[in-house]
Amino acid sequence: MNIRKPSIPGLMELLWPFVVWFTEGIFTQDRWIVELEQAAFDRQGGDWNQEIFPAILQLRNVLLRQGLPLPADV
């Protein structure tokens, strides 16, 4: 995350707790989502998501081509 320093002296220090609170909330949600997706993958034995987001589709292709194979017991 990139934050430009405001021109008003001391404003960044005043707002910093809000910035930390906001970003921690976002990362907590992301972590929760990833854990739920991993649990679904484990239960289903594979990825059944019907993804349409181009960046995720491209990432999947990279992982399929260059990632490590799944262990045989999954």
N, CA, C and O atoms as a GROMACS GRO file, in nm:
protein
  296
    1MET      N    1   0.084  -0.116   0.000
    1MET     CA    2   0.000   0.000   0.000
    1MET      C    3   0.090   0.123   0.000
    1MET      O    4   0.186   0.132   0.076
    2ASN      N    5   0.058   0.216  -0.084
    2ASN     CA    6   0.137   0.337  -0.097
    2ASN      C    7   0.054   0.456  -0.050
    2ASN      O    8  -0.056   0.479  -0.100
    3ILE      N    9   0.106   0.530   0.046
    3ILE     CA   10   0.034   0.647   0.100
    3ILE      C   11   0.123   0.769   0.081
    3ILE      O   12   0.237   0.772   0.126
    4ARG      N   13   0.068   0.869   0.015
    4ARG     CA   14   0.143   0.994  -0.002
    4ARG      C   15   0.130   1.076   0.126
    4ARG      O   16   0.022   1.089   0.183
    5LYS      N   17   0.241   1.131   0.170
    5LYS     CA   18   0.242   1.209   0.293
    5LYS      C   19   0.165   1.340   0.270
    5LYS      O   20   0.194   1.413   0.176
    6PRO      N   21   0.067   1.369   0.358
    6PRO     CA   22  -0.009   1.492   0.341
    6PRO      C   23   0.078   1.616   0.366
    6PRO      O   24   0.178   1.610   0.436
    7SER      N   25   0.037   1.727   0.307
    7SER     CA   26   0.114   1.851   0.320
    7SER      C   27   0.096   1.917   0.457
    7SER      O   28   0.175   2.004   0.495
    8ILE      N   29  -0.006   1.878   0.531
    8ILE     CA   30  -0.030   1.935   0.664
    8ILE      C   31   0.056   1.861   0.767
    8ILE      O   32   0.041   1.740   0.784
    9PRO      N   33   0.146   1.931   0.834
    9PRO     CA   34   0.234   1.866   0.932
    9PRO      C   35   0.154   1.797   1.043
    9PRO      O   36   0.060   1.854   1.098
   10GLY      N   37   0.192   1.673   1.075
   10GLY     CA   38   0.129   1.600   1.184
   10GLY      C   39   0.003   1.524   1.145
   10GLY      O   40  -0.046   1.443   1.223
   11LEU      N   41  -0.050   1.549   1.026
   11LEU     CA   42  -0.175   1.483   0.986
   11LEU      C   43  -0.155   1.333   0.970
   11LEU      O   44  -0.242   1.254   1.008
   12MET      N   45  -0.042   1.293   0.914
   12MET     CA   46  -0.016   1.150   0.896
   12MET      C   47  -0.009   1.080   1.030
   12MET      O   48  -0.064   0.971   1.046
   13GLU      N   49   0.058   1.140   1.126
   13GLU     CA   50   0.068   1.080   1.259
   13GLU      C   51  -0.070   1.070   1.324
   13GLU      O   52  -0.099   0.974   1.396
   14LEU      N   53  -0.155   1.168   1.299
   14LEU     CA   54  -0.291   1.167   1.354
   14LEU      C   55  -0.375   1.058   1.290
   14LEU      O   56  -0.453   0.991   1.359
   15LEU      N   57  -0.360   1.038   1.158
   15LEU     CA   58  -0.442   0.941   1.085
   15LEU      C   59  -0.384   0.800   1.085
   15LEU      O   60  -0.453   0.705   1.048
   16TRP      N   61  -0.259   0.785   1.127
   16TRP     CA   62  -0.193   0.655   1.117
   16TRP      C   63  -0.269   0.542   1.187
   16TRP      O   64  -0.277   0.434   1.129
   17PRO      N   65  -0.324   0.560   1.307
   17PRO     CA   66  -0.400   0.450   1.368
   17PRO      C   67  -0.518   0.405   1.281
   17PRO      O   68  -0.548   0.286   1.276
   18PHE      N   69  -0.584   0.497   1.214
   18PHE     CA   70  -0.694   0.460   1.123
   18PHE      C   71  -0.641   0.378   1.006
   18PHE      O   72  -0.702   0.279   0.967
   19VAL      N   73  -0.527   0.419   0.949
   19VAL     CA   74  -0.467   0.346   0.836
   19VAL      C   75  -0.434   0.203   0.879
   19VAL      O   76  -0.463   0.108   0.805
   20VAL      N   77  -0.373   0.187   0.996
   20VAL     CA   78  -0.339   0.054   1.047
   20VAL      C   79  -0.466  -0.027   1.070
   20VAL      O   80  -0.472  -0.143   1.030
   21TRP      N   81  -0.566   0.031   1.132
   21TRP     CA   82  -0.693  -0.039   1.158
   21TRP      C   83  -0.756  -0.084   1.027
   21TRP      O   84  -0.802  -0.198   1.017
   22PHE      N   85  -0.760   0.002   0.927
   22PHE     CA   86  -0.820  -0.030   0.798
   22PHE      C   87  -0.746  -0.144   0.729
   22PHE      O   88  -0.808  -0.240   0.683
   23THR      N   89  -0.614  -0.134   0.720
   23THR     CA   90  -0.538  -0.237   0.649
   23THR      C   91  -0.543  -0.370   0.724
   23THR      O   92  -0.549  -0.476   0.661
   24GLU      N   93  -0.539  -0.368   0.856
   24GLU     CA   94  -0.550  -0.493   0.932
   24GLU      C   95  -0.684  -0.560   0.906
   24GLU      O   96  -0.692  -0.682   0.896
   25GLY      N   97  -0.790  -0.480   0.896
   25GLY     CA   98  -0.922  -0.536   0.864
   25GLY      C   99  -0.924  -0.604   0.729
   25GLY      O  100  -0.980  -0.712   0.715
   26ILE      N  101  -0.864  -0.541   0.630
   26ILE     CA  102  -0.858  -0.598   0.495
   26ILE      C  103  -0.780  -0.729   0.497
   26ILE      O  104  -0.825  -0.829   0.442
   27PHE      N  105  -0.662  -0.728   0.561
   27PHE     CA  106  -0.579  -0.849   0.564
   27PHE      C  107  -0.645  -0.961   0.643
   27PHE      O  108  -0.628  -1.078   0.610
   28THR      N  109  -0.719  -0.928   0.747
   28THR     CA  110  -0.791  -1.029   0.825
   28THR      C  111  -0.898  -1.095   0.738
   28THR      O  112  -0.913  -1.217   0.740
   29GLN      N  113  -0.972  -1.015   0.662
   29GLN     CA  114  -1.073  -1.070   0.572
   29GLN      C  115  -1.009  -1.159   0.466
   29GLN      O  116  -1.060  -1.267   0.437
   30ASP      N  117  -0.899  -1.114   0.408
   30ASP     CA  118  -0.830  -1.194   0.307
   30ASP      C  119  -0.784  -1.328   0.364
   30ASP      O  120  -0.800  -1.432   0.300
   31ARG      N  121  -0.728  -1.325   0.482
   31ARG     CA  122  -0.679  -1.448   0.546
   31ARG      C  123  -0.796  -1.543   0.570
   31ARG      O  124  -0.784  -1.663   0.546
   32TRP      N  125  -0.909  -1.491   0.616
   32TRP     CA  126  -1.028  -1.572   0.642
   32TRP      C  127  -1.078  -1.635   0.512
   32TRP      O  128  -1.112  -1.754   0.510
   33ILE      N  129  -1.082  -1.558   0.403
   33ILE     CA  130  -1.128  -1.609   0.274
   33ILE      C  131  -1.035  -1.718   0.223
   33ILE      O  132  -1.082  -1.822   0.175
   34VAL      N  133  -0.906  -1.697   0.233
   34VAL     CA  134  -0.809  -1.798   0.187
   34VAL      C  135  -0.825  -1.926   0.267
   34VAL      O  136  -0.819  -2.035   0.211
   35GLU      N  137  -0.844  -1.915   0.398
   35GLU     CA  138  -0.861  -2.034   0.480
   35GLU      C  139  -0.988  -2.109   0.443
   35GLU      O  140  -0.989  -2.232   0.441
   36LEU      N  141  -1.097  -2.037   0.415
   36LEU     CA  142  -1.221  -2.103   0.372
   36LEU      C  143  -1.204  -2.171   0.237
   36LEU      O  144  -1.253  -2.283   0.217
   37GLU      N  145  -1.136  -2.106   0.145
   37GLU     CA  146  -1.112  -2.166   0.014
   37GLU      C  147  -1.024  -2.290   0.025
   37GLU      O  148  -1.048  -2.389  -0.044
   38GLN      N  149  -0.924  -2.286   0.113
   38GLN     CA  150  -0.839  -2.404   0.132
   38GLN      C  151  -0.918  -2.519   0.192
   38GLN      O  152  -0.900  -2.634   0.153
   39ALA      N  153  -1.006  -2.488   0.288
   39ALA     CA  154  -1.089  -2.593   0.349
   39ALA      C  155  -1.182  -2.654   0.244
   39ALA      O  156  -1.202  -2.776   0.243
   40ALA      N  157  -1.239  -2.572   0.157
   40ALA     CA  158  -1.325  -2.624   0.050
   40ALA      C  159  -1.245  -2.712  -0.045
   40ALA      O  160  -1.292  -2.819  -0.085
   41PHE      N  161  -1.125  -2.670  -0.080
   41PHE     CA  162  -1.038  -2.749  -0.167
   41PHE      C  163  -1.010  -2.884  -0.102
   41PHE      O  164  -1.018  -2.988  -0.168
   42ASP      N  165  -0.978  -2.884   0.026
   42ASP     CA  166  -0.947  -3.008   0.097
   42ASP      C  167  -1.068  -3.101   0.100
   42ASP      O  168  -1.053  -3.222   0.079
   43ARG      N  169  -1.187  -3.048   0.127
   43ARG     CA  170  -1.308  -3.130   0.132
   43ARG      C  171  -1.344  -3.186  -0.006
   43ARG      O  172  -1.384  -3.302  -0.017
   44GLN      N  173  -1.329  -3.105  -0.109
   44GLN     CA  174  -1.371  -3.145  -0.244
   44GLN      C  175  -1.263  -3.223  -0.318
   44GLN      O  176  -1.292  -3.290  -0.417
   45GLY      N  177  -1.140  -3.215  -0.272
   45GLY     CA  178  -1.031  -3.282  -0.340
   45GLY      C  179  -0.988  -3.211  -0.466
   45GLY      O  180  -0.920  -3.271  -0.550
   46GLY      N  181  -1.024  -3.086  -0.481
   46GLY     CA  182  -0.984  -3.009  -0.599
   46GLY      C  183  -1.048  -2.873  -0.597
   46GLY      O  184  -1.122  -2.838  -0.505
   47ASP      N  185  -1.019  -2.797  -0.700
   47ASP     CA  186  -1.070  -2.660  -0.712
   47ASP      C  187  -1.192  -2.660  -0.804
   47ASP      O  188  -1.177  -2.678  -0.925
   48TRP      N  189  -1.309  -2.641  -0.749
   48TRP     CA  190  -1.432  -2.642  -0.827
   48TRP      C  191  -1.485  -2.501  -0.854
   48TRP      O  192  -1.595  -2.485  -0.907
   49ASN      N  193  -1.408  -2.399  -0.819
   49ASN     CA  194  -1.452  -2.262  -0.841
   49ASN      C  195  -1.467  -2.234  -0.990
   49ASN      O  196  -1.387  -2.281  -1.071
   50GLN      N  197  -1.569  -2.159  -1.026
   50GLN     CA  198  -1.591  -2.115  -1.163
   50GLN      C  199  -1.542  -1.972  -1.175
   50GLN      O  200  -1.621  -1.877  -1.178
   51GLU      N  201  -1.410  -1.957  -1.180
   51GLU     CA  202  -1.348  -1.824  -1.179
   51GLU      C  203  -1.366  -1.754  -1.313
   51GLU      O  204  -1.356  -1.815  -1.419
   52ILE      N  205  -1.393  -1.621  -1.306
   52ILE     CA  206  -1.406  -1.541  -1.429
   52ILE      C  207  -1.312  -1.422  -1.430
   52ILE      O  208  -1.297  -1.356  -1.533
   53PHE      N  209  -1.247  -1.393  -1.318
   53PHE     CA  210  -1.159  -1.276  -1.308
   53PHE      C  211  -1.030  -1.305  -1.385
   53PHE      O  212  -0.959  -1.400  -1.352
   54PRO      N  213  -0.998  -1.224  -1.487
   54PRO     CA  214  -0.882  -1.253  -1.573
   54PRO      C  215  -0.750  -1.269  -1.498
   54PRO      O  216  -0.671  -1.357  -1.532
   55ALA      N  217  -0.724  -1.187  -1.398
   55ALA     CA  218  -0.597  -1.198  -1.325
   55ALA      C  219  -0.586  -1.331  -1.253
   55ALA      O  220  -0.478  -1.391  -1.250
   56ILE      N  221  -0.695  -1.378  -1.196
   56ILE     CA  222  -0.694  -1.508  -1.126
   56ILE      C  223  -0.678  -1.621  -1.226
   56ILE      O  224  -0.606  -1.718  -1.199
   57LEU      N  225  -0.745  -1.611  -1.341
   57LEU     CA  226  -0.730  -1.714  -1.444
   57LEU      C  227  -0.586  -1.722  -1.493
   57LEU      O  228  -0.533  -1.832  -1.514
   58GLN      N  229  -0.521  -1.607  -1.509
   58GLN     CA  230  -0.381  -1.607  -1.551
   58GLN      C  231  -0.292  -1.667  -1.442
   58GLN      O  232  -0.200  -1.743  -1.472
   59LEU      N  233  -0.319  -1.634  -1.317
   59LEU     CA  234  -0.242  -1.690  -1.206
   59LEU      C  235  -0.257  -1.841  -1.202
   59LEU      O  236  -0.159  -1.913  -1.182
   60ARG      N  237  -0.378  -1.890  -1.220
   60ARG     CA  238  -0.400  -2.035  -1.222
   60ARG      C  239  -0.318  -2.102  -1.332
   60ARG      O  240  -0.258  -2.207  -1.310
   61ASN      N  241  -0.316  -2.040  -1.449
   61ASN     CA  242  -0.238  -2.097  -1.559
   61ASN      C  243  -0.090  -2.104  -1.524
   61ASN      O  244  -0.024  -2.204  -1.553
   62VAL      N  245  -0.037  -1.998  -1.463
   62VAL     CA  246   0.104  -1.998  -1.422
   62VAL      C  247   0.129  -2.110  -1.321
   62VAL      O  248   0.227  -2.183  -1.332
   63LEU      N  249   0.040  -2.123  -1.222
   63LEU     CA  250   0.058  -2.226  -1.120
   63LEU      C  251   0.048  -2.366  -1.180
   63LEU      O  252   0.121  -2.457  -1.139
   64LEU      N  253  -0.042  -2.385  -1.275
   64LEU     CA  254  -0.055  -2.516  -1.339
   64LEU      C  255   0.071  -2.550  -1.418
   64LEU      O  256   0.114  -2.666  -1.418
   65ARG      N  257   0.130  -2.452  -1.485
   65ARG     CA  258   0.248  -2.476  -1.567
   65ARG      C  259   0.375  -2.488  -1.483
   65ARG      O  260   0.462  -2.570  -1.514
   66GLN      N  261   0.386  -2.409  -1.377
   66GLN     CA  262   0.514  -2.398  -1.307
   66GLN      C  263   0.508  -2.439  -1.159
   66GLN      O  264   0.611  -2.444  -1.092
   67GLY      N  265   0.389  -2.468  -1.108
   67GLY     CA  266   0.376  -2.502  -0.967
   67GLY      C  267   0.415  -2.645  -0.938
   67GLY      O  268   0.442  -2.724  -1.029
   68LEU      N  269   0.420  -2.679  -0.812
   68LEU     CA  270   0.451  -2.814  -0.769
   68LEU      C  271   0.325  -2.899  -0.778
   68LEU      O  272   0.215  -2.850  -0.753
   69PRO      N  273   0.339  -3.027  -0.814
   69PRO     CA  274   0.220  -3.114  -0.820
   69PRO      C  275   0.166  -3.140  -0.680
   69PRO      O  276   0.239  -3.134  -0.581
   70LEU      N  277   0.037  -3.167  -0.673
   70LEU     CA  278  -0.025  -3.202  -0.545
   70LEU      C  279   0.026  -3.338  -0.499
   70LEU      O  280   0.056  -3.424  -0.581
   71PRO      N  281   0.035  -3.357  -0.368
   71PRO     CA  282   0.071  -3.490  -0.317
   71PRO      C  283  -0.036  -3.591  -0.358
   71PRO      O  284  -0.151  -3.553  -0.380
   72ALA      N  285   0.000  -3.717  -0.369
   72ALA     CA  286  -0.092  -3.822  -0.416
   72ALA      C  287  -0.208  -3.844  -0.320
   72ALA      O  288  -0.312  -3.894  -0.362
   73ASP      N  289  -0.192  -3.810  -0.192
   73ASP     CA  290  -0.298  -3.839  -0.095
   73ASP      C  291  -0.403  -3.729  -0.084
   73ASP      O  292  -0.492  -3.738   0.000
   74VAL      N  293  -0.396  -3.625  -0.168
   74VAL     CA  294  -0.496  -3.517  -0.161
   74VAL      C  295  -0.615  -3.552  -0.245
   74VAL      O  296  -0.710  -3.474  -0.252
   0.00000   0.00000   0.00000
